[in-house]
Amino acid sequence: MIEYIILGGAALLAGAVDAVVGGGGLIQAPALFSALPNTAPATLLGTSKLAGIWGTGTAAMHYSKRVKLQWGAAAPAAITAFIFAFVGAFTVTKIPPDFMRKLLPFVLIAVAIYTWKKKNMGSVHVPIYSGIKEKLVAIGVGGCIGFYDGFFGPGTGSFLLFLYVRFFGFDFLRASAAAKVVNVACNFSALLWFGWSGHLLWIMGLTMAVFNVLGSIIGSRLAMYYGSGFIRKIFLVVVAMLIFKTGYDAFLK
């Protein structure tokens, strides 16, 4: 029973953070590994995805009601991400992701420095692309992020947010909305793999999903109320946490 209480609280916090800037897995997955140390890692990751997809989907719906979703940039990326997440999941069964594990902290440091220095980045919504060019860039982003999510995964939502701000010219609020759509596609693709291979704790995952949804409602409302400046600050905090977590996993663990 105590595991359900601990993991419910973790899922609530993860849902709130994930709804704002992504990175909910940074909270939820370690909580599962701590609470259920004798369970197979693949099963814990699958259960985390099962809980998280409901919260991410809820956040996407909340954003769509209050923010005009940029479907030209979101839909092609979501479709491509769904496909390439499968490719990444297959590849990781053939090639260990050790090089990605050591590279990721440095990539995140570059993202954090760039965002910190560009004080006005993401404060206004000035789309760079339109029409077919927007869709082509979205396909490229979706393919890269989808493969990364299937192959390795940490910080996928935060990377999506950064890419939509940096390469599409979105403000943080609209970027967060678009990122949720793509993230749902990635998570659903991964869930199909975990479900087919039997790596899901259904009761635990669905119980956590209830709390994750509650957290996502809180997080998305905070994001829409406080706007892009608030999201930028939380983004930098989450990226800093990811730097420490991935750096520890790569070099000290």
C-alpha positions, 0 to 999 in steps of 0.5 A, a space after each residue: 500500500 505504501 508503494 501506491 502512496 509514494 508512487 501516486 505522489 510522484 506521478 502527481 508531481 511528474 504530471 504537473 512538471 511534464 505538462 509545463 515543460 516535459 521531463 516528468 519521467 525524471 521524477 516518475 521513473 526513478 520513483 518506480 525504480 526506488 519503490 519496486 527495486 526487484 522489478 525488471 527495468 523494462 517493466 518499470 519503464 513501460 509502467 512509467 509510460 503507461 502512467 505518463 501518456 494519460 497525463 500528457 494526453 490530458 495536457 494536450 487537450 487542455 492546451 488545445 482548448 486555450 491555445 491555438 495548436 499549430 497543427 502544421 508543425 505538430 501533426 507531421 512531427 507526431 506521425 514521424 515520431 511514432 514511426 521512428 520511436 519504433 525504429 529507435 526501440 529496435 536499434 537499442 536491441 542491437 546497439 547499446 546506447 552508451 555513447 548517447 549516455 555520455 554525450 547527453 549531459 553536454 548537449 543539455 548544458 549547451 541547451 541550457 546556456 543557449 536558453 539562458 543567454 537568449 533572454 527573449 527567446 520564446 517570449 513572442 510567437 513569430 513562426 519562421 516557417 509555413 506551408 510545405 516547408 513547415 511540414 518538412 522541418 516538422 518531419 525532420 524534428 519528429 524523426 530525430 526526436 522519435 528515434 531518440 525517444 525509442 533509443 534512449 529517451 531522457 528529456 524528450 519532452 524538454 528537447 521538443 519544447 526547445 526545438 519548437 522555440 528555437 527552430 520554429 519561432 514559437 513562444 514557450 506556451 505554443 511550443 509546449 502545446 505542440 510538444 505534447 502532441 508529439 510526445 503522446 505519439 512517442 509514448 504510444 509507440 513505446 507503449 505498443 512495444 512494452 505491451 506486446 512484450 509483456 513489460 507493463 504493471 497494469 494496475 500500478 500504471 493505471 493507478 499512477 495515471 489518475 494522479 498523473 492526470 491530476 498533476 497535468 491539469 494543475 501544470 497546464 493551468 499554471 502554464 496558461 495562467 502565467 505564460 511563456 516567462 513562467 515556462 521558460 524558468 521551469 524549463 531551465 530548472 528541469 534542464 538543470 536537473 536533467 544535466 545532473 541526473 544524466 551526468 551522474 548516470 554517465 560518469 559516476 554510477 
